[in-house]
């Protein structure tokens, strides 16, 4: 065995979990990703999806994707920089710019690619990137690739952020990057506080709205719009793989920034363009989100109902106030075992364990879609209460 294989063969954590019968990943779904899915030939309630709008199986979006494929084919066979720009891409960019309220928009092939390519490219060696310690992995990878000085602040802590800003040379660029809704624990960034500090210290702000769009704000425009600070946020990022029921992502900002990024952002220049089907699907999803506000209203009704239910049964759910509800277990093996037992009870949830979080912060991630019914949420609450009691998490 070569040295590389020999070294990597020492990683046996998945094998240990499989041997214990609790390995929870790569569970094959053989149906559409709706509130109910099919796994191993049986129906399971899906509470592990990020499609908060519930649009991923909407027939109007499917038809839009099919029509785009008929017209443009299945792919672009190149990056947007060269041969991969379609008029459909330009239409989506224009519509998102109007939707978010920014001068210009760039579309990337994935949401991860947006953060990777934007955060790594914007600032120089003498500049600063200030980031929340619980930012998404794509933001972290972007700042790792940057030559700028990296300053981490405590989670959602404005005192900590200000202390880090005070370390910066006032004449250098300072970019504050944060999630709007933190993807694992569901809490919301203090975007108002961040904007105030940015004004005080002449910093720029980038907000990742991956889990905010479709959930917060008028027409689902996100947390920045919900708190009326979108005009003060320099860059707003979004992904199509969640509420937009598609695949890809975007950055919305001013034309000076997009002009630079179009010629320097490596994950944009050197990655094939988003497919025609994905582009058309995102366009149609954005249209539906704005024309059907009842989806967002139902999502919040279900969210408040579930939050009350978990609190009443004694679950520890942290500071969430969103459709992402963390159910803290605080034990790796128990988290895996509970995930397995809930699937046997017909409830699909996601385990979050170390190293994604600290070992004492492991949790079950429960997430809602606008298309869930109240009866489905009630069933999930009952099954979770049963399994959590069996494992001694609640009384």
C-alpha positions as a Python dict, from the first residue, in 0.01 Angstrom:
ca = {
    (1, 'X'): (0, 0, 0),
    (2, 'X'): (134, 346, -91),
    (3, 'X'): (197, 602, 179),
    (4, 'X'): (-113, 805, 92),
    (5, 'X'): (-346, 506, 112),
    (6, 'X'): (-171, 382, 423),
    (7, 'X'): (-221, 714, 596),
    (8, 'X'): (-586, 752, 497),
    (9, 'X'): (-664, 391, 589),
    (10, 'X'): (-620, 493, 953),
    (11, 'X'): (-947, 687, 931),
    (12, 'X'): (-1201, 426, 1039),
    (13, 'X'): (-1471, 629, 1215),
    (14, 'X'): (-1735, 549, 949),
    (15, 'X'): (-1656, 179, 976),
    (16, 'X'): (-1700, 194, 1353),
    (17, 'X'): (-2043, 358, 1317),
    (18, 'X'): (-2148, 104, 1055),
    (19, 'X'): (-2036, -183, 1278),
    (20, 'X'): (-2247, -36, 1560),
    (21, 'X'): (-2544, -4, 1327),
    (22, 'X'): (-2576, 373, 1365),
    (23, 'X'): (-2411, 513, 1049),
    (24, 'X'): (-2652, 792, 942),
    (25, 'X'): (-2521, 924, 609),
    (26, 'X'): (-2593, 868, 240),
    (27, 'X'): (-2945, 736, 303),
    (28, 'X'): (-3077, 677, -47),
    (29, 'X'): (-3411, 844, -127),
    (30, 'X'): (-3606, 693, -417),
    (31, 'X'): (-3871, 962, -459),
    (32, 'X'): (-3913, 1338, -491),
    (33, 'X'): (-3796, 1544, -193),
    (34, 'X'): (-4137, 1632, -51),
    (35, 'X'): (-4262, 1639, 309),
    (36, 'X'): (-4287, 1262, 265),
    (37, 'X'): (-4015, 1062, 90),
    (38, 'X'): (-3949, 697, 12),
    (39, 'X'): (-3650, 518, 166),
    (40, 'X'): (-3601, 142, 128),
    (41, 'X'): (-3951, 110, -8),
    (42, 'X'): (-4133, 279, 280),
    (43, 'X'): (-4270, 626, 341),
    (44, 'X'): (-4081, 854, 578),
    (45, 'X'): (-4161, 1209, 691),
    (46, 'X'): (-3882, 1443, 574),
    (47, 'X'): (-3761, 1688, 837),
    (48, 'X'): (-3407, 1713, 702),
    (49, 'X'): (-3457, 1925, 390),
    (50, 'X'): (-3335, 2280, 329),
    (51, 'X'): (-3612, 2361, 82),
    (52, 'X'): (-3797, 2591, 321),
    (53, 'X'): (-4045, 2701, 55),
    (54, 'X'): (-4133, 2340, -30),
    (55, 'X'): (-4101, 2419, -400),
    (56, 'X'): (-3858, 2146, -500),
    (57, 'X'): (-4134, 1923, -640),
    (58, 'X'): (-4361, 2199, -772),
    (59, 'X'): (-4489, 2103, -1121),
    (60, 'X'): (-4448, 2459, -1250),
    (61, 'X'): (-4078, 2452, -1166),
    (62, 'X'): (-4035, 2108, -1318),
    (63, 'X'): (-4197, 2226, -1640),
    (64, 'X'): (-3976, 2537, -1653),
    (65, 'X'): (-3667, 2317, -1617),
    (66, 'X'): (-3789, 2080, -1889),
    (67, 'X'): (-3861, 2364, -2132),
    (68, 'X'): (-3517, 2517, -2072),
    (69, 'X'): (-3353, 2181, -2136),
    (70, 'X'): (-3546, 2143, -2461),
    (71, 'X'): (-3429, 2487, -2578),
    (72, 'X'): (-3071, 2503, -2449),
    (73, 'X'): (-2971, 2141, -2383),
    (74, 'X'): (-2845, 1985, -2063),
    (75, 'X'): (-2538, 2202, -2001),
    (76, 'X'): (-2327, 2495, -2114),
    (77, 'X'): (-1994, 2313, -2167),
    (78, 'X'): (-1795, 2606, -2037),
    (79, 'X'): (-1760, 2882, -1782),
    (80, 'X'): (-1955, 3210, -1797),
    (81, 'X'): (-1624, 3385, -1869),
    (82, 'X'): (-1594, 3214, -2208),
    (83, 'X'): (-1870, 3023, -2385),
    (84, 'X'): (-2103, 2948, -2093),
    (85, 'X'): (-2319, 3260, -2070),
    (86, 'X'): (-2679, 3224, -2192),
    (87, 'X'): (-2939, 3494, -2232),
    (88, 'X'): (-3129, 3296, -1969),
    (89, 'X'): (-2844, 3352, -1723),
    (90, 'X'): (-2854, 3726, -1787),
    (91, 'X'): (-3230, 3726, -1733),
    (92, 'X'): (-3191, 3552, -1397),
    (93, 'X'): (-2916, 3794, -1292),
    (94, 'X'): (-3134, 4091, -1381),
    (95, 'X'): (-3438, 3951, -1198),
    (96, 'X'): (-3237, 3874, -883),
    (97, 'X'): (-3083, 4222, -886),
    (98, 'X'): (-3435, 4367, -887),
    (99, 'X'): (-3551, 4119, -623),
    (100, 'X'): (-3263, 4184, -382),
    (101, 'X'): (-3235, 4553, -464),
    (102, 'X'): (-2873, 4570, -581),
    (103, 'X'): (-2710, 4711, -895),
    (104, 'X'): (-2578, 4382, -1028),
    (105, 'X'): (-2571, 4007, -970),
    (106, 'X'): (-2333, 3726, -1062),
    (107, 'X'): (-2450, 3365, -1083),
    (108, 'X'): (-2221, 3083, -972),
    (109, 'X'): (-2260, 2708, -1022),
    (110, 'X'): (-2295, 2640, -649),
    (111, 'X'): (-2355, 2838, -332),
    (112, 'X'): (-2028, 2704, -194),
    (113, 'X'): (-1854, 2839, -503),
    (114, 'X'): (-1997, 3187, -439),
    (115, 'X'): (-1844, 3220, -94),
    (116, 'X'): (-1523, 3048, -197),
    (117, 'X'): (-1474, 3275, -498),
    (118, 'X'): (-1596, 3602, -349),
    (119, 'X'): (-1436, 3593, -4),
    (120, 'X'): (-1100, 3476, -140),
    (121, 'X'): (-1084, 3743, -412),
    (122, 'X'): (-1212, 4069, -264),
    (123, 'X'): (-935, 4176, -27),
    (124, 'X'): (-557, 4203, -49),
    (125, 'X'): (-257, 4116, 167),
    (126, 'X'): (-278, 4424, 388),
    (127, 'X'): (-657, 4406, 425),
    (128, 'X'): (-875, 4225, 679),
    (129, 'X'): (-1149, 3963, 677),
    (130, 'X'): (-1354, 3952, 997),
    (131, 'X'): (-1571, 3644, 1035),
    (132, 'X'): (-1811, 3488, 1285),
    (133, 'X'): (-1673, 3172, 1443),
    (134, 'X'): (-1986, 2982, 1333),
    (135, 'X'): (-1981, 3095, 971),
    (136, 'X'): (-2050, 2833, 705),
    (137, 'X'): (-1762, 2614, 586),
    (138, 'X'): (-1767, 2783, 244),
    (139, 'X'): (-1691, 3120, 405),
    (140, 'X'): (-1412, 2964, 608),
    (141, 'X'): (-1259, 2806, 298),
    (142, 'X'): (-1282, 3139, 116),
    (143, 'X'): (-1096, 3327, 387),
    (144, 'X'): (-835, 3048, 402),
    (145, 'X'): (-759, 3105, 34),
    (146, 'X'): (-734, 3480, 82),
    (147, 'X'): (-399, 3648, 145),
    (148, 'X'): (-570, 3893, 381),
    (149, 'X'): (-539, 3900, 757),
    (150, 'X'): (-810, 3686, 915),
    (151, 'X'): (-977, 3796, 1239),
    (152, 'X'): (-1237, 3570, 1401),
    (153, 'X'): (-1499, 3713, 1639),
    (154, 'X'): (-1714, 3530, 1892),
    (155, 'X'): (-2047, 3406, 1765),
    (156, 'X'): (-2293, 3691, 1713),
    (157, 'X'): (-2100, 3895, 1971),
    (158, 'X'): (-2080, 4262, 1878),
    (159, 'X'): (-1837, 4343, 2160),
    (160, 'X'): (-1599, 4081, 2023),
    (161, 'X'): (-1644, 4209, 1668),
    (162, 'X'): (-1568, 4566, 1774),
    (163, 'X'): (-1252, 4455, 1952),
    (164, 'X'): (-1134, 4290, 1633),
    (165, 'X'): (-1220, 4597, 1425),
    (166, 'X'): (-1012, 4809, 1663),
    (167, 'X'): (-708, 4596, 1574),
    (168, 'X'): (-736, 4688, 1208),
    (169, 'X'): (-543, 4960, 1029),
    (170, 'X'): (-810, 5225, 965),
    (171, 'X'): (-672, 5291, 616),
    (172, 'X'): (-705, 4929, 499),
    (173, 'X'): (-1010, 4743, 367),
    (174, 'X'): (-1211, 4560, 633),
    (175, 'X'): (-1467, 4300, 520),
    (176, 'X'): (-1710, 4155, 776),
    (177, 'X'): (-1862, 3824, 661),
    (178, 'X'): (-2150, 3649, 835),
    (179, 'X'): (-2432, 3405, 778),
    (180, 'X'): (-2777, 3561, 819),
    (181, 'X'): (-2930, 3243, 960),
    (182, 'X'): (-2671, 3004, 1102),
    (183, 'X'): (-2729, 2672, 932),
    (184, 'X'): (-2684, 2428, 1219),
    (185, 'X'): (-2838, 2603, 1520),
    (186, 'X'): (-3088, 2827, 1341),
    (187, 'X'): (-3013, 3152, 1522),
    (188, 'X'): (-3018, 3486, 1339),
    (189, 'X'): (-2721, 3719, 1297),
    (190, 'X'): (-2732, 4062, 1456),
    (191, 'X'): (-2716, 4228, 1116),
    (192, 'X'): (-2824, 4564, 1257),
    (193, 'X'): (-2536, 4560, 1506),
    (194, 'X'): (-2292, 4453, 1236),
    (195, 'X'): (-2402, 4735, 1006),
    (196, 'X'): (-2366, 4991, 1286),
    (197, 'X'): (-2010, 4878, 1360),
    (198, 'X'): (-1927, 4872, 989),
    (199, 'X'): (-2031, 5237, 962),
    (200, 'X'): (-1832, 5329, 1272),
    (201, 'X'): (-1511, 5163, 1148),
    (202, 'X'): (-1554, 5216, 772),
    (203, 'X'): (-1588, 4844, 703),
    (204, 'X'): (-1776, 4659, 432),
    (205, 'X'): (-2032, 4386, 503),
    (206, 'X'): (-2112, 4060, 324),
    (207, 'X'): (-2412, 3854, 439),
    (208, 'X'): (-2475, 3492, 338),
    (209, 'X'): (-2854, 3465, 303),
    (210, 'X'): (-2853, 3095, 208),
    (211, 'X'): (-3092, 3006, 492),
    (212, 'X'): (-3263, 3345, 513),
    (213, 'X'): (-3408, 3381, 164),
    (214, 'X'): (-3754, 3229, 134),
    (215, 'X'): (-3797, 3250, 511),
    (216, 'X'): (-3750, 3614, 617),
    (217, 'X'): (-3842, 3947, 465),
    (218, 'X'): (-4107, 4064, 216),
    (219, 'X'): (-4137, 3814, -67),
    (220, 'X'): (-3878, 3598, 112),
    (221, 'X'): (-3596, 3844, 37),
    (222, 'X'): (-3407, 3750, 352),
    (223, 'X'): (-3288, 3871, 690),
    (224, 'X'): (-3125, 4191, 560),
    (225, 'X'): (-3459, 4304, 418),
    (226, 'X'): (-3645, 4183, 726),
    (227, 'X'): (-3436, 4416, 943),
    (228, 'X'): (-3434, 4695, 680),
    (229, 'X'): (-3055, 4704, 643),
    (230, 'X'): (-3019, 4561, 290),
    (231, 'X'): (-2910, 4899, 151),
    (232, 'X'): (-2628, 4911, 407),
    (233, 'X'): (-2502, 4559, 333),
    (234, 'X'): (-2246, 4572, 52),
    (235, 'X'): (-2276, 4214, -69),
    (236, 'X'): (-2570, 3976, -30),
    (237, 'X'): (-2511, 3612, -115),
    (238, 'X'): (-2779, 3355, -185),
    (239, 'X'): (-2805, 2995, -297),
    (240, 'X'): (-3052, 2830, -535),
    (241, 'X'): (-3029, 2489, -368),
    (242, 'X'): (-3261, 2570, -80),
    (243, 'X'): (-3569, 2793, -110),
    (244, 'X'): (-3513, 2836, -484),
    (245, 'X'): (-3550, 2457, -532),
    (246, 'X'): (-3262, 2438, -779),
    (247, 'X'): (-2882, 2440, -780),
    (248, 'X'): (-2634, 2727, -793),
    (249, 'X'): (-2587, 3058, -616),
    (250, 'X'): (-2541, 3431, -657),
    (251, 'X'): (-2375, 3743, -522),
    (252, 'X'): (-2572, 4069, -535),
    (253, 'X'): (-2374, 4391, -500),
    (254, 'X'): (-2266, 4705, -689),
    (255, 'X'): (-2119, 4710, -1038),
    (256, 'X'): (-1768, 4805, -926),
    (257, 'X'): (-1746, 4486, -721),
    (258, 'X'): (-1898, 4258, -987),
    (259, 'X'): (-1667, 4405, -1250),
    (260, 'X'): (-1369, 4301, -1037),
    (261, 'X'): (-1512, 3960, -946),
    (262, 'X'): (-1599, 3868, -1305),
    (263, 'X'): (-1228, 3894, -1386),
    (264, 'X'): (-1070, 3763, -1063),
    (265, 'X'): (-1304, 3515, -890),
    (266, 'X'): (-1157, 3173, -970),
    (267, 'X'): (-1461, 2963, -882),
    (268, 'X'): (-1657, 3177, -1132),
    (269, 'X'): (-1403, 3195, -1413),
    (270, 'X'): (-1290, 2831, -1398),
    (271, 'X'): (-1620, 2649, -1333),
    (272, 'X'): (-1882, 2555, -1591),
    (273, 'X'): (-2198, 2765, -1580),
    (274, 'X'): (-2516, 2670, -1399),
    (275, 'X'): (-2728, 2443, -1623),
    (276, 'X'): (-3022, 2579, -1823),
    (277, 'X'): (-3262, 2363, -1620),
    (278, 'X'): (-3131, 2496, -1289),
    (279, 'X'): (-3145, 2854, -1418),
    (280, 'X'): (-3506, 2826, -1530),
    (281, 'X'): (-3604, 2650, -1208),
    (282, 'X'): (-3457, 2932, -997),
    (283, 'X'): (-3636, 3194, -1209),
    (284, 'X'): (-3971, 3023, -1164),
    (285, 'X'): (-3916, 2966, -790),
    (286, 'X'): (-3840, 3336, -736),
    (287, 'X'): (-4160, 3425, -920),
    (288, 'X'): (-4366, 3186, -708),
    (289, 'X'): (-4213, 3306, -380),
    (290, 'X'): (-4325, 3660, -456),
    (291, 'X'): (-4672, 3570, -584),
    (292, 'X'): (-4760, 3320, -309),
    (293, 'X'): (-4687, 3483, 30),
    (294, 'X'): (-4908, 3223, 196),
    (295, 'X'): (-4617, 2977, 167),
    (296, 'X'): (-4401, 3193, 391),
    (297, 'X'): (-4693, 3253, 628),
    (298, 'X'): (-4758, 2878, 663),
    (299, 'X'): (-4388, 2811, 720),
    (300, 'X'): (-4389, 3052, 1016),
    (301, 'X'): (-4709, 2905, 1160),
    (302, 'X'): (-4552, 2559, 1150),
    (303, 'X'): (-4223, 2693, 1290),
    (304, 'X'): (-4389, 2854, 1591),
    (305, 'X'): (-4600, 2543, 1648),
    (306, 'X'): (-4293, 2319, 1642),
    (307, 'X'): (-4086, 2552, 1861),
    (308, 'X'): (-4361, 2553, 2124),
    (309, 'X'): (-4392, 2175, 2101),
    (310, 'X'): (-4021, 2114, 2156),
    (311, 'X'): (-4004, 2360, 2443),
    (312, 'X'): (-4306, 2202, 2611),
    (313, 'X'): (-4156, 1854, 2593),
    (314, 'X'): (-3835, 1981, 2754),
    (315, 'X'): (-3600, 1972, 2455),
    (316, 'X'): (-3297, 2198, 2457),
    (317, 'X'): (-3321, 2404, 2136),
    (318, 'X'): (-3075, 2687, 2193),
    (319, 'X'): (-3143, 3035, 2053),
    (320, 'X'): (-3324, 2937, 1735),
    (321, 'X'): (-3626, 3133, 1618),
    (322, 'X'): (-3634, 2990, 1265),
    (323, 'X'): (-3745, 2676, 1074),
    (324, 'X'): (-3403, 2529, 1161),
    (325, 'X'): (-3449, 2375, 1506),
    (326, 'X'): (-3149, 2218, 1683),
    (327, 'X'): (-3235, 1944, 1932),
    (328, 'X'): (-2925, 1918, 2148),
    (329, 'X'): (-2812, 1569, 2244),
    (330, 'X'): (-2452, 1648, 2345),
    (331, 'X'): (-2318, 1299, 2274),
    (332, 'X'): (-2188, 1173, 1939),
    (333, 'X'): (-2301, 811, 1968),
    (334, 'X'): (-2644, 899, 2108),
    (335, 'X'): (-2695, 1147, 1824),
    (336, 'X'): (-2630, 870, 1571),
    (337, 'X'): (-2847, 622, 1760),
    (338, 'X'): (-3136, 869, 1786),
    (339, 'X'): (-3113, 943, 1414),
    (340, 'X'): (-3137, 570, 1341),
    (341, 'X'): (-3427, 516, 1582),
    (342, 'X'): (-3621, 812, 1443),
    (343, 'X'): (-3581, 679, 1089),
    (344, 'X'): (-3721, 347, 1208),
    (345, 'X'): (-4015, 547, 1348),
    (346, 'X'): (-4061, 711, 1007),
    (347, 'X'): (-3893, 1047, 1077),
    (348, 'X'): (-3595, 1165, 870),
    (349, 'X'): (-3370, 1415, 1052),
    (350, 'X'): (-3002, 1508, 1023),
    (351, 'X'): (-2734, 1437, 1286),
    (352, 'X'): (-2476, 1709, 1352),
    (353, 'X'): (-2171, 1574, 1533),
    (354, 'X'): (-1805, 1659, 1586),
    (355, 'X'): (-1596, 1781, 1413),
    (356, 'X'): (-1879, 1987, 1255),
    (357, 'X'): (-1957, 2101, 1610),
    (358, 'X'): (-1781, 2053, 1941),
    (359, 'X'): (-1844, 1707, 2096),
    (360, 'X'): (-2051, 1866, 2373),
    (361, 'X'): (-2269, 2048, 2117),
    (362, 'X'): (-2389, 1754, 1906),
    (363, 'X'): (-2749, 1780, 1797),
    (364, 'X'): (-3033, 1659, 1581),
    (365, 'X'): (-3115, 1917, 1311),
    (366, 'X'): (-3491, 1938, 1252),
    (367, 'X'): (-3602, 2161, 964),
    (368, 'X'): (-3940, 2258, 825),
    (369, 'X'): (-4086, 2321, 481),
    (370, 'X'): (-4386, 2538, 394),
    (371, 'X'): (-4554, 2229, 249),
    (372, 'X'): (-4553, 2029, 573),
    (373, 'X'): (-4894, 1985, 731),
    (374, 'X'): (-4965, 2049, 1097),
    (375, 'X'): (-5055, 1679, 1136),
    (376, 'X'): (-4713, 1581, 1000),
    (377, 'X'): (-4539, 1811, 1247),
    (378, 'X'): (-4754, 1671, 1530),
    (379, 'X'): (-4654, 1318, 1433),
    (380, 'X'): (-4286, 1418, 1431),
    (381, 'X'): (-4316, 1578, 1775),
    (382, 'X'): (-4475, 1262, 1915),
    (383, 'X'): (-4210, 1031, 1764),
    (384, 'X'): (-3924, 1254, 1877),
    (385, 'X'): (-4062, 1269, 2230),
    (386, 'X'): (-4081, 887, 2236),
    (387, 'X'): (-3724, 837, 2111),
    (388, 'X'): (-3573, 1115, 2322),
    (389, 'X'): (-3732, 967, 2635),
    (390, 'X'): (-3597, 624, 2549),
    (391, 'X'): (-3247, 769, 2530),
    (392, 'X'): (-3281, 973, 2847),
    (393, 'X'): (-3258, 1312, 2672),
    (394, 'X'): (-3590, 1430, 2819),
    (395, 'X'): (-3805, 1300, 3103),
}
